[in-house]
């Protein structure tokens, strides 16, 4: 039997014109711009979360699992801490800068968190935040024309499906 010649229109690739692969890291100027906007908007939680994400380079799933006792001793935020990563089961030590310690201490005081509480509790129930992305939305000015998305992996060999992006949306 003869097969009729089927003429099909060439398909356009789903990623044509889109940037694919690892996102470029924030520039220092962009980090400071976000910090200042969060400070001006008095977003204690978002500032503490952002600063801790930058200092620790932890994945979002590890950030939301942090407890107050992981980063503080008594009423003082520690200068260094060790966290067990959920994905790799490796312990990671990182330094918490003075600016981040102040932001985290302000958040703990503002939210009246106890040692056993999650550092960034879910807004819906008394557990760790479970969303796959962290959205900092409240009070940010409209200085970004589109969402800024950042995935914070340790190295390219450990990036996988469990790496949840941290997304910063304009206010």
One Martini backbone bead per residue (centre of mass of N, CA, C, O) as a GRO file, in nm:
protein
  171
    1UNK     BB    1   0.098   0.036   0.018
    2UNK     BB    2   0.037   0.361  -0.002
    3UNK     BB    3   0.175   0.638   0.137
    4UNK     BB    4   0.094   0.927   0.224
    5UNK     BB    5   0.195   1.242   0.210
    6UNK     BB    6   0.291   1.393   0.502
    7UNK     BB    7   0.243   1.723   0.604
    8UNK     BB    8   0.438   1.885   0.843
    9UNK     BB    9   0.476   2.103   1.078
   10UNK     BB   10   0.715   2.234   1.236
   11UNK     BB   11   0.816   2.224   1.547
   12UNK     BB   12   0.834   2.410   1.830
   13UNK     BB   13   1.023   2.454   2.075
   14UNK     BB   14   0.961   2.504   2.413
   15UNK     BB   15   1.260   2.671   2.451
   16UNK     BB   16   1.230   2.895   2.262
   17UNK     BB   17   1.381   3.186   2.385
   18UNK     BB   18   1.481   3.045   2.644
   19UNK     BB   19   1.620   3.013   2.946
   20UNK     BB   20   1.847   2.762   3.026
   21UNK     BB   21   1.933   2.635   3.316
   22UNK     BB   22   2.128   2.789   3.512
   23UNK     BB   23   2.111   3.045   3.706
   24UNK     BB   24   2.208   3.340   3.772
   25UNK     BB   25   2.350   3.507   4.000
   26UNK     BB   26   2.351   3.733   4.213
   27UNK     BB   27   2.424   4.044   4.259
   28UNK     BB   28   2.525   4.248   4.501
   29UNK     BB   29   2.328   4.477   4.425
   30UNK     BB   30   2.068   4.299   4.436
   31UNK     BB   31   2.087   4.207   4.727
   32UNK     BB   32   2.076   4.493   4.852
   33UNK     BB   33   1.805   4.577   4.728
   34UNK     BB   34   1.635   4.363   4.871
   35UNK     BB   35   1.711   4.424   5.162
   36UNK     BB   36   1.612   4.719   5.167
   37UNK     BB   37   1.316   4.662   5.094
   38UNK     BB   38   1.263   4.479   5.341
   39UNK     BB   39   1.332   4.689   5.555
   40UNK     BB   40   1.129   4.914   5.465
   41UNK     BB   41   0.879   4.696   5.492
   42UNK     BB   42   0.902   4.525   5.756
   43UNK     BB   43   1.015   4.214   5.678
   44UNK     BB   44   1.128   3.998   5.894
   45UNK     BB   45   1.094   3.717   5.767
   46UNK     BB   46   1.204   3.773   5.479
   47UNK     BB   47   1.482   3.876   5.567
   48UNK     BB   48   1.574   3.624   5.720
   49UNK     BB   49   1.539   3.427   5.484
   50UNK     BB   50   1.722   3.564   5.279
   51UNK     BB   51   1.984   3.582   5.447
   52UNK     BB   52   2.003   3.275   5.507
   53UNK     BB   53   2.017   3.184   5.211
   54UNK     BB   54   2.278   3.331   5.140
   55UNK     BB   55   2.466   3.218   5.366
   56UNK     BB   56   2.397   2.893   5.331
   57UNK     BB   57   2.290   2.765   5.050
   58UNK     BB   58   2.026   2.641   5.090
   59UNK     BB   59   1.765   2.476   5.043
   60UNK     BB   60   1.437   2.530   5.083
   61UNK     BB   61   1.376   2.259   5.232
   62UNK     BB   62   1.590   2.328   5.459
   63UNK     BB   63   1.494   2.605   5.559
   64UNK     BB   64   1.196   2.514   5.655
   65UNK     BB   65   1.329   2.295   5.873
   66UNK     BB   66   1.416   2.493   6.063
   67UNK     BB   67   1.509   2.560   6.388
   68UNK     BB   68   1.581   2.760   6.639
   69UNK     BB   69   1.805   2.567   6.765
   70UNK     BB   70   1.991   2.568   6.500
   71UNK     BB   71   2.063   2.907   6.537
   72UNK     BB   72   2.035   2.898   6.861
   73UNK     BB   73   2.139   3.019   7.199
   74UNK     BB   74   1.892   3.103   7.345
   75UNK     BB   75   1.910   3.458   7.271
   76UNK     BB   76   2.132   3.368   7.061
   77UNK     BB   77   2.280   3.388   6.759
   78UNK     BB   78   2.475   3.206   6.581
   79UNK     BB   79   2.773   3.210   6.386
   80UNK     BB   80   2.741   2.892   6.373
   81UNK     BB   81   2.630   2.601   6.176
   82UNK     BB   82   2.475   2.269   6.158
   83UNK     BB   83   2.342   2.088   5.875
   84UNK     BB   84   2.118   1.850   5.750
   85UNK     BB   85   2.064   1.735   5.452
   86UNK     BB   86   1.800   1.596   5.289
   87UNK     BB   87   1.915   1.490   5.014
   88UNK     BB   88   2.232   1.400   5.107
   89UNK     BB   89   2.299   1.360   5.420
   90UNK     BB   90   2.474   1.615   5.475
   91UNK     BB   91   2.682   1.808   5.647
   92UNK     BB   92   2.655   2.169   5.706
   93UNK     BB   93   2.865   2.443   5.734
   94UNK     BB   94   2.789   2.783   5.852
   95UNK     BB   95   2.789   3.122   5.836
   96UNK     BB   96   2.658   3.393   6.034
   97UNK     BB   97   2.603   3.695   5.992
   98UNK     BB   98   2.539   3.976   6.155
   99UNK     BB   99   2.296   4.066   5.987
  100UNK     BB  100   2.147   3.793   6.009
  101UNK     BB  101   2.133   3.773   6.316
  102UNK     BB  102   1.956   4.022   6.349
  103UNK     BB  103   1.717   3.929   6.170
  104UNK     BB  104   1.658   3.664   6.324
  105UNK     BB  105   1.615   3.788   6.603
  106UNK     BB  106   1.378   3.968   6.520
  107UNK     BB  107   1.195   3.735   6.428
  108UNK     BB  108   1.183   3.574   6.691
  109UNK     BB  109   1.068   3.808   6.858
  110UNK     BB  110   0.818   3.879   6.682
  111UNK     BB  111   0.706   3.560   6.684
  112UNK     BB  112   0.762   3.414   6.953
  113UNK     BB  113   0.984   3.196   6.953
  114UNK     BB  114   1.086   2.879   7.023
  115UNK     BB  115   1.319   2.633   7.024
  116UNK     BB  116   1.107   2.410   6.887
  117UNK     BB  117   1.047   2.585   6.664
  118UNK     BB  118   1.000   2.691   6.369
  119UNK     BB  119   1.151   2.944   6.200
  120UNK     BB  120   0.940   2.887   5.940
  121UNK     BB  121   0.634   2.874   5.967
  122UNK     BB  122   0.342   2.797   5.887
  123UNK     BB  123   0.050   2.981   5.811
  124UNK     BB  124  -0.165   2.736   5.859
  125UNK     BB  125   0.025   2.555   6.050
  126UNK     BB  126   0.211   2.366   6.297
  127UNK     BB  127   0.462   2.378   6.073
  128UNK     BB  128   0.632   2.346   5.818
  129UNK     BB  129   0.693   2.473   5.539
  130UNK     BB  130   0.555   2.318   5.222
  131UNK     BB  131   0.639   2.469   5.001
  132UNK     BB  132   0.832   2.474   4.697
  133UNK     BB  133   0.816   2.782   4.748
  134UNK     BB  134   0.947   3.105   4.809
  135UNK     BB  135   0.750   3.394   4.887
  136UNK     BB  136   0.822   3.740   4.841
  137UNK     BB  137   0.562   3.994   4.865
  138UNK     BB  138   0.538   4.178   5.097
  139UNK     BB  139   0.605   4.519   5.026
  140UNK     BB  140   0.719   4.523   4.758
  141UNK     BB  141   0.835   4.682   4.514
  142UNK     BB  142   0.807   4.760   4.153
  143UNK     BB  143   1.124   4.706   4.048
  144UNK     BB  144   1.027   4.445   3.919
  145UNK     BB  145   0.911   4.316   3.613
  146UNK     BB  146   0.989   4.025   3.722
  147UNK     BB  147   1.056   3.746   3.841
  148UNK     BB  148   1.290   3.621   4.080
  149UNK     BB  149   1.494   3.331   4.031
  150UNK     BB  150   1.634   3.098   4.280
  151UNK     BB  151   1.883   2.854   4.298
  152UNK     BB  152   2.048   2.686   4.589
  153UNK     BB  153   2.310   2.515   4.531
  154UNK     BB  154   2.615   2.371   4.586
  155UNK     BB  155   2.633   2.192   4.317
  156UNK     BB  156   2.592   2.055   4.010
  157UNK     BB  157   2.589   1.748   4.119
  158UNK     BB  158   2.321   1.813   4.327
  159UNK     BB  159   2.119   1.869   4.121
  160UNK     BB  160   1.755   1.838   4.135
  161UNK     BB  161   1.419   1.778   4.186
  162UNK     BB  162   1.448   1.897   4.498
  163UNK     BB  163   1.504   2.177   4.380
  164UNK     BB  164   1.384   2.465   4.505
  165UNK     BB  165   1.281   2.759   4.428
  166UNK     BB  166   1.345   3.095   4.481
  167UNK     BB  167   1.086   3.345   4.490
  168UNK     BB  168   1.068   3.688   4.369
  169UNK     BB  169   0.811   3.912   4.390
  170UNK     BB  170   0.641   4.160   4.308
  171UNK     BB  171   0.418   4.376   4.492
   0.00000   0.00000   0.00000
